[in-house]
Amino acid sequence: MNLETDRLRSEMHSELTQNILPFWMNKMTDNEYGGFYGKIDGHGNLVKGADKGGILNARILWTFSASFLHLKDPAYRQTAERAKEYILSRFFDELFGGTYWILTAEGKPLDTKKQIYSQAFFLYAFAEYYRATGDRTGLDTSAALFHLIEEKSFDMEKNGYYEAYSRDWKLLEDLRLSAKDINEKKTTNTHLHILEAYTNLFRIWKDKTLEKKLKNLVEIFTDRIMDPRSHHLQLFFDEDWHSRSGLISYGHDIEASWLIYEAVKVLGDRALLDRTKPKCIALAKAALEGFQDDGSLIYETDPELNHTDMERHWWPQAEAIVGLINLSEMTGDPQFIAQAMHCWNFVSQNLIDRKTGEWFWSIYPDGKPNLTGDKAGFWKCPYHNSRACLEIMHRL
C-alpha cells in the first residue's frame, strides 16, 4: 500500500460512515408505518406516500448487515434488525411463499408478483445478516429461498432460471424487471444476482446442492452469457439461450467480472478458477471500452441502433472502482489501481451530493447532475456504493 491507495481507502471509509449510511438511517427511517420510506427525490425531498419496493428493502438489509460485519457499530446492527423484522412481517407471502415485489407506503401488498431477481436479493441479504449477527433466522431464511428458487424457477431441461411468476407461481407473460428491459424469459441481470446470492450463502452453508448450482451458474456465464468474440455480456435470451439483443452494459460487464471471480474463489475449485480467470480478465477489459478520460464509466451502447448512452450513472462508477481493483489483483498490473483512483476522483468531485447527502442518480454528459432520478427509491439503494466502499476498505 502506498500513500495514494491509503488515501483511497480512507476517503471511501469516510464516505461510507459519514455520508451514505447516515443518510439512510436519518432520512429514510419510517417511524409512522415501520421499515423505511419508499422514496426521496433527486432534490432531496421525502416523498411520504411512495410505495415500498422489495429490492430497496433487501438492499438496505444487506448494506447494514455488511456494515455491521465489517465496522461493528451497534447502530448498523440496529438498522439491519429493523430491516429484517419489517421484511419478515410484510414482504413474505405466507400463503404461496417467496416475497412480494411492491408494498404500499402503509406496508400492504400492492404488486404480488414473484420476480426471481427479487427473491435472490432477499436471499443475499439474509445470508449477510447471518454472517454479521449469527442470528439463525438469517441462515434459515436464505436457505429456504434457495430451495424456492430452485423449485420454482430453474429450467431443468435447458438450464438457467426463468424471470418472473404470479403470486401463485405461474410464469408471467410480462417478465420484465423494468419498462426499459426486453421481455425475454432469461436475462443476465437476474442470473448475475442469483450467482451473487448463492456465493454469499455458500460462505455460510456448505451444502452440496448449493455448491453444484453455484458452479453451474459460473459455467452459464462463461459458456453462454459471455460473448466469445467481443468478451462483453449478452443481456437477454429466449428459453433456448438464443441472444435477443446486442446491447452492451458496461456496468454489468465490470460488475460481473469481479462477482464471477469471487464466486469461483469462494467455491475453492482450482481447476475452475484456472478456466474462469482469463475470461474474467477479458470481461473486465471489455468493460473498459466505456471508460472515459475524466475517470468515469458510461452507461451502455447499442451497436445495432448506433446509439450510446453517455450518462454516468451512480452504480457503474461504484462497480468500476471495485472491478478495477479486482482486475489489478487478477493481472498484477498496477495501472488498473490508478484507473480505480481516477474513477473515485470523478465520483468524489461529481456524483456525491455534498448538500443533501448520498449520490446523484447520474451525471449528464455536460457535467450537470441528474435531479430527475431518485436520490433514494425503488432502484436507488445504498447497496452499490456501500459495497464499493466496503470492498475497497477490505482489499486495500
Secondary structure, DSSP 8 states (H G I E B T S, - for coil): --HHHHHHHHHHHHHIIIIIHHHHHHHSB-TTTSSB-S-B-TTS-B-TT--EEHHHHHHHHHHHHHHHHHH--HHHHHHHHHHHHHIIIIIB-TTT-SB-SEE-TTS-EEE--EEHHHHHHHHHHHHHHHHHH--HHHHHHHHHHHHHHHHHTB-TTT-SB--EE-TTS-B-S---SSTTS---SEEHHHHHHHHHHHHHHHHH---HHHHHHHHHHHHHIIIIIB-TTT-SB--EE-TT--B----EEHHHHHHHHHHHHHHHHHHT-HHHHHHHHHHHHHHHHHHGGGB-TTS-B--EEETTTTEEE--EEHHHHHHHHHHHHHHHHHH--THHHHHHHHHHHHIIIIIB-TTTSSB-SEE-TTS-B--SS-SBSSS--SHHHHHHHHHHHHH-
